[in-house]
């Protein structure tokens, strides 16, 4: 692969991996539930898994495009694009929309916030954060795998034998 192709394909394939990882995970999870059921796996289970996978793919795509790409740009700009910072940013990118969607906790539960509401809120943040983590880990693995492996010429040390 030429350097020019790698320069173009590296971000494109990394972004696609970040979008597809959560959808693939939920698809395989739903398929595994069908395999464990009493009636076994049938066509309806596969279609249901595919439908859920498409929904997850669309949500993951919006997260990656609106939150993930700018976050990666900021991490790269400051020179701290590492696996752990990428995964941390992905977790927060996945969990960030939950407080925005449920900004008014009274909307669903009446006049007071109950412990059950807070537990559900925390579980939703962890669930979507885990998918963000998974997507960002897939991004990092593809990004790191396609990095340029062309060795650079070592810098020549200054000639100390001649006075300046």
C-alpha positions in Angstrom: 0.0 0.0 0.0 1.4 3.3 -1.0 1.8 6.1 1.5 -0.8 8.2 -0.4 -3.4 5.4 -0.2 -2.6 4.8 3.5 -3.0 8.4 4.3 -6.5 8.4 2.8 -7.6 5.0 4.0 -6.3 5.2 7.6 -9.0 7.7 8.8 -11.7 6.3 6.6 -11.3 2.7 7.7 -10.8 3.7 11.4 -14.1 5.7 11.3 -15.9 2.8 9.7 -14.5 0.4 12.4 -15.7 2.7 15.1 -19.2 2.8 13.6 -19.4 -1.0 12.9 -18.1 -2.3 16.2 -21.1 -1.5 18.4 -23.6 -2.7 15.7 -21.7 -5.9 15.3 -21.5 -6.5 19.0 -25.3 -6.0 19.5 -26.0 -8.2 16.4 -24.0 -11.0 17.8 -25.5 -10.6 21.3 -29.1 -10.8 19.9 -28.1 -13.9 17.8 -26.6 -15.5 20.9 -29.9 -14.9 22.8 -31.7 -16.7 20.0 -29.3 -19.6 20.2 -29.9 -19.9 23.9 -33.7 -19.8 23.6 -35.9 -22.9 23.9 -37.0 -22.9 20.3 -33.5 -22.2 18.9 -32.5 -19.7 16.2 -34.9 -19.1 13.4 -35.2 -16.5 10.6 -37.2 -14.1 12.7 -34.4 -13.9 15.3 -31.8 -13.1 12.6 -34.1 -10.4 11.1 -34.7 -9.0 14.5 -30.9 -9.0 15.2 -30.3 -7.3 11.8 -32.9 -4.6 12.5 -31.5 -3.9 15.9 -28.0 -3.8 14.4 -29.1 -1.2 11.8 -30.6 1.0 14.5 -27.4 0.7 16.6 -25.3 1.4 13.5 -27.2 4.7 12.8 -26.9 5.8 16.4 -23.2 4.9 16.5 -22.6 6.7 13.2 -24.1 9.9 14.6 -22.0 9.6 17.8 -18.8 9.0 15.8 -19.5 11.9 13.3 -20.7 14.5 15.8 -18.7 13.7 18.9 -16.0 11.1 18.1 -14.2 12.8 15.2 -13.9 16.2 16.9 -12.7 14.5 20.1 -10.0 12.6 18.1 -9.0 15.8 16.4 -8.6 17.5 19.8 -6.6 14.6 21.2 -4.4 14.6 18.1 -3.9 18.4 18.2 -2.6 18.2 21.7 -0.5 15.2 21.0 -2.2 12.8 23.4 -3.9 10.4 21.0 -3.1 7.1 22.8 -5.2 4.0 23.2 -6.3 5.0 26.7 -7.2 8.6 25.8 -9.1 7.3 22.7 -11.0 4.8 24.8 -11.8 7.3 27.5 -13.0 9.8 24.9 -15.1 7.1 23.3 -16.7 6.2 26.6 -17.7 9.8 27.2 -18.9 10.2 23.6 -21.1 7.2 24.1 -22.4 8.3 27.5 -22.7 12.1 26.8 -26.1 12.1 25.0 -27.8 10.3 27.9 -27.8 13.3 30.3 -28.8 15.5 27.4 -31.8 13.3 26.5 -32.9 13.0 30.1 -31.9 16.5 31.3 -35.3 16.8 33.1 -35.6 13.7 35.3 -39.0 14.8 36.4 -40.3 14.3 32.9 -40.8 10.6 33.3 -41.2 10.1 37.0 -43.5 12.6 38.5 -42.5 15.2 41.1 -39.5 13.6 42.7 -36.3 11.8 41.7 -36.3 8.2 43.0 -33.4 5.9 43.6 -34.8 3.6 40.8 -34.6 6.6 38.4 -31.0 7.3 39.3 -30.0 3.6 39.0 -31.7 3.5 35.5 -29.9 6.7 34.5 -26.5 5.3 35.6 -27.1 2.0 33.9 -28.0 3.8 30.7 -24.8 5.9 30.9 -22.7 2.8 31.5 -24.4 0.8 28.7 -23.9 3.5 26.0 -20.5 4.4 27.4 -19.5 0.8 26.9 -20.5 0.9 23.3 -18.5 4.1 22.9 -15.5 2.4 24.5 -15.9 -0.5 22.1 -16.1 1.8 19.1 -13.2 3.9 20.1 -11.1 0.8 20.8 -11.9 -0.5 17.2 -10.9 3.0 15.9 -7.6 2.9 17.7 -6.8 -0.7 16.6 -7.3 0.1 13.0 -5.7 3.5 13.3 -2.6 2.0 14.9 -2.4 -0.9 12.5 -2.4 1.4 9.5 0.1 3.8 10.7 3.1 4.5 8.5 5.8 2.0 9.0 8.3 3.7 6.7 11.5 4.3 8.7 12.6 7.8 8.9 16.2 8.8 8.6 17.8 9.5 11.9 18.7 13.1 12.6 22.4 13.7 12.2 24.1 14.7 15.4 25.8 18.1 15.3 29.4 18.0 14.4 31.2 18.9 17.6 34.7 18.7 16.2 34.3 22.1 14.5 33.8 25.2 16.6 30.7 27.3 15.7 
